[in-house]
């Protein structure tokens, strides 16, 4: 029996995966069909939001698709669960007068998430407290009050959510946490009860 195929963000972005991951014993790189990571992301978000459309049949079908997908792509399963739980749930407090997230910051974060690369930024929280943060970015969610980064924060030594619009001086840092990404996502899913 052939092992299940696991497609990570890195494999999707590069279009390559090892032969062993594809169920072939030689561990040399082989060309894989190019899967568009933007298409994958849009599909995951669409599946995650199906329950909010008022059609229980469609919602059940989407849940079944997420469960099947999680068997071959656990990362996609974790992300879909996070999107389902956090993309539509408003936070208890937020400043309505804050500006929208900057496009350049969103572009940098999308790239850092895909590359499993740490980022640093200044942050002003909802109590107007300023701090410097270095985080491992895991996912972006889109609740009604603005785009948030879900990340492992080194300063807090835990998972945190950050409004993109409240960040300053956002920059990517050297490093790669790809080996820890799945465990971090699983912990985030458990923390959020997703």
N, C-alpha and C positions, 0 to 999 in steps of 0.2 A: 504494500500500500504506500502511496506517495504521501510524504508529509505535507501538511497545510502550508500554503504560501503566505508568508508574512511580508507585507509591503509597508516599509516605514516611510516617513516623510523624506528621509535622505535618499532611499532607493527610488522613490517617485520622482524626486527632483533631478536626480542624476540619470535616470533611465537605465541604471545598471543594478544588478544584484548578483550575489555570488551563486555559483552553480549549486552549492550545497543548499542554499536557501530556496532554490527552485526545485529541489528534490533530485538533483543530479549530484553524484558523489564528488567529482573533481571540484576543488575549491578555487577555480579560476574564474575571473570575471567574464560574464557572458552578456551579450546585449539582450535587454528585456524590452517588451513593448513599452513605448513611451506613454506613460499615464500622466495626464495633465494634473498637477497638484491643485490648481485653481478649480478644476472641474470636480475633483474629489472633495474639496472643501465645500463647494456649493451644494453638492449632493448630500453631504453629512448635515449641513445646516438645514436643508429642506426636509430631510427625514426627521431631524430633531424637533422641528416646529410643526409637524403634521398634526399632533394632538391639539394644537391651538386653532385648528381650522373648523372645528365643529362637526367633523365627520368621524364617528367612532370606527367605522369600517376602514377608512383610510388610516386612522391612527393605529389600529391594530396591525394593519399591513406594514406600516412604517416600523413599528416595534419589532415585528418578526424579521424585517429586513435588517434592522440594526443588530439583532441577536445573531443572525446568520453571518453578517459582516464581521462581527466581533470574533467569530470562530477562526477566521482566516486573517484578520487584520485587527488585533486587539487594540492598537492605538486608535483606530477609527471608532471602535466601540466606546472607548473612554471619552474621546472627543464628542461623539454624538450625545452621550449622557450628560456631559458638562454643558453643551449647547442647549440641550432640552431643559436643564435646570436653571441656567443662568441667563440665557439670551432674552428672556421675557420677564424675569422677576425684578421689579424695581427695588433699589436699596431703600432703607428707611430714611436716610438723610442725604441730600445733595443740594448743591447750589445751582439753581436754575439759570442764574445769570452768567455762568462760566462759559467760555468759548468752546466751540467744537474742537475735536481732536485734529491736530495738524496732519495733513496728508503725508508730509515727509517723515513724521514720527511713526505713523501707521505703516508706511513702506519699510522703514528700518525694522520695526517690530515683526512684520510678516517675514522678512528675510532672516532675522535672528532666530525666530521660532523654527523656521525650516532648517536652518543650519545648526540648531541646538547650541547657540552662542550666547554667553552672558551679556547683559547690558547694564549700564549705570545711568543714573539720572538723579536730578534733584526733584523732590516731591513735596507738595503742600497738601496736607490732609484736610478733611472736612472741618477740623477745628483750627485751621490756619497754622498748624505746626509744620515747620520746614525740616526736612531731613535729606540726607544723601543715601541712595539705595543702590545696591548691586544685587541683581536678581537673575534667576534662570527662567526665562520667559517660556510659558507652556502653551497658552492659548489666549485668543482675544474673544470676548463676548460682547454682545450688543444689547444691553438692557435699555429701556426707554430713556433713561437719564444720561446716556453717553457710553462710548466705547471704553471697556475696561480690559486691562491686562491681568491675567491669572498667572501667578509666578511663585517660585520658591524664593523667598527673600533671605539673603544671607544675614542681614542685620537682625531681623526678627527671628531667624532660625525657624521659619515656618512659612506656610502658604499665606499669600496676601493678594488682595485685589487692588489695582491702581487705576484711577481714571487717567486716560492718556492725556486729556486736556490739562491735568494738574502736574504734568512732568515738565522739567526744564533740562536742557543740556543732555538730552538722550544720546548716548553713543554705544556702539557695540564694543565689546571687549574681547581680547584673545581668550581662547578656551573652547572646549567642546564637552557638553554633558550628554552626548548621545547615548552612552552606555547606561545612564541613569534615568533617561527620559521616561521609559515605561513605568518604572517604580514611582517616579514623581507624579505622573499622571494618575496612576492607581491611587496613590495617597490623596491627591486632590479630589478625585471622585468620591472617595470615602469621606473626606472632610466635609464636602459640600452635600453629602447625602444624595448624590446624583444617581 
